[in-house]
């Protein structure tokens, strides 16, 4: 798969405990991105953060099992991102989605 030099990245800020269709929301987003043929998705777990409700989430030792903030990042060409956004809008009840242009320097697959 080739990506154009000028692509877009969406970042999806959600909670680790967010669920949709009986599974963790971050898993569902990654599965749907793969089904849509997007170049790739990465889920990042935050050390600390807060969102619209201003509730601070932290990974301090006594709070390791709490609902941490997550960021799902997806990069692909504009047309594929555009097609994916309505599906994403239907999945997310609470969270933040941002979009920004990115310059793809390389996107490689070692094969196998």
PEVEN-V668641 format. One record per residue. N is the residue number from 1. RES is the residue in one letter. PSI is psi in degrees with one decimal (* if undefined). BURIAL is I if it has 16 or more other ideal C-beta (glycine too) atoms within 10 Angstrom, else O. Layout:
n=N res=RES psi=PSI burial=BURIAL
n=N res=RES psi=PSI burial=BURIAL
//
This chain:
n=1 res=X psi=136.7 burial=O
n=2 res=X psi=143.1 burial=O
n=3 res=X psi=142.3 burial=I
n=4 res=X psi=155.3 burial=O
n=5 res=X psi=-40.0 burial=O
n=6 res=X psi=110.5 burial=O
n=7 res=X psi=-168.6 burial=I
n=8 res=X psi=153.2 burial=I
n=9 res=X psi=132.9 burial=O
n=10 res=X psi=141.7 burial=I
n=11 res=X psi=130.7 burial=O
n=12 res=X psi=115.2 burial=I
n=13 res=X psi=114.3 burial=I
n=14 res=X psi=177.5 burial=I
n=15 res=X psi=149.6 burial=I
n=16 res=X psi=-30.4 burial=I
n=17 res=X psi=-2.9 burial=O
n=18 res=X psi=134.5 burial=I
n=19 res=X psi=153.6 burial=O
n=20 res=X psi=135.6 burial=I
n=21 res=X psi=35.8 burial=O
n=22 res=X psi=12.1 burial=O
n=23 res=X psi=164.8 burial=O
n=24 res=X psi=136.0 burial=I
n=25 res=X psi=-39.4 burial=I
n=26 res=X psi=-37.9 burial=I
n=27 res=X psi=-43.0 burial=O
n=28 res=X psi=-41.1 burial=I
n=29 res=X psi=-44.8 burial=I
n=30 res=X psi=-43.2 burial=I
n=31 res=X psi=-45.1 burial=O
n=32 res=X psi=-36.1 burial=I
n=33 res=X psi=-41.6 burial=I
n=34 res=X psi=-45.3 burial=O
n=35 res=X psi=-33.5 burial=O
n=36 res=X psi=-3.8 burial=I
n=37 res=X psi=21.2 burial=O
n=38 res=X psi=153.7 burial=I
n=39 res=X psi=-33.6 burial=I
n=40 res=X psi=162.3 burial=O
n=41 res=X psi=143.9 burial=I
n=42 res=X psi=136.2 burial=O
n=43 res=X psi=126.4 burial=I
n=44 res=X psi=132.9 burial=O
n=45 res=X psi=129.2 burial=O
n=46 res=X psi=153.7 burial=I
n=47 res=X psi=-37.1 burial=O
n=48 res=X psi=149.3 burial=O
n=49 res=X psi=174.6 burial=I
n=50 res=X psi=160.4 burial=O
n=51 res=X psi=-149.6 burial=O
n=52 res=X psi=-29.9 burial=O
n=53 res=X psi=-2.6 burial=O
n=54 res=X psi=14.6 burial=O
n=55 res=X psi=119.5 burial=O
n=56 res=X psi=132.9 burial=O
n=57 res=X psi=130.7 burial=I
n=58 res=X psi=157.8 burial=I
n=59 res=X psi=29.6 burial=O
n=60 res=X psi=149.5 burial=O
n=61 res=X psi=-45.5 burial=O
n=62 res=X psi=-6.4 burial=O
n=63 res=X psi=21.6 burial=O
n=64 res=X psi=-31.2 burial=O
n=65 res=X psi=4.2 burial=O
n=66 res=X psi=169.3 burial=O
n=67 res=X psi=92.1 burial=O
n=68 res=X psi=158.2 burial=I
n=69 res=X psi=142.8 burial=I
n=70 res=X psi=151.8 burial=I
n=71 res=X psi=126.3 burial=I
n=72 res=X psi=124.4 burial=I
n=73 res=X psi=136.0 burial=O
n=74 res=X psi=131.7 burial=I
n=75 res=X psi=132.8 burial=I
n=76 res=X psi=-177.5 burial=I
n=77 res=X psi=155.4 burial=I
n=78 res=X psi=-43.7 burial=O
n=79 res=X psi=-41.1 burial=O
n=80 res=X psi=-37.7 burial=I
n=81 res=X psi=-45.4 burial=I
n=82 res=X psi=-42.5 burial=O
n=83 res=X psi=-29.1 burial=O
n=84 res=X psi=-27.4 burial=I
n=85 res=X psi=-40.6 burial=O
n=86 res=X psi=-38.2 burial=O
n=87 res=X psi=-43.3 burial=O
n=88 res=X psi=-41.6 burial=I
n=89 res=X psi=-36.6 burial=O
n=90 res=X psi=-23.8 burial=O
n=91 res=X psi=-31.3 burial=I
n=92 res=X psi=115.3 burial=I
n=93 res=X psi=-29.3 burial=O
n=94 res=X psi=127.3 burial=O
n=95 res=X psi=-168.9 burial=I
n=96 res=X psi=137.4 burial=O
n=97 res=X psi=129.0 burial=O
n=98 res=X psi=162.4 burial=O
n=99 res=X psi=136.4 burial=O
n=100 res=X psi=152.0 burial=O
n=101 res=X psi=145.2 burial=O
n=102 res=X psi=154.6 burial=O
n=103 res=X psi=119.1 burial=O
n=104 res=X psi=117.7 burial=I
n=105 res=X psi=-42.9 burial=O
n=106 res=X psi=155.4 burial=O
n=107 res=X psi=105.9 burial=O
n=108 res=X psi=151.7 burial=O
n=109 res=X psi=126.6 burial=O
n=110 res=X psi=-8.1 burial=O
n=111 res=X psi=175.5 burial=O
n=112 res=X psi=* burial=O
//
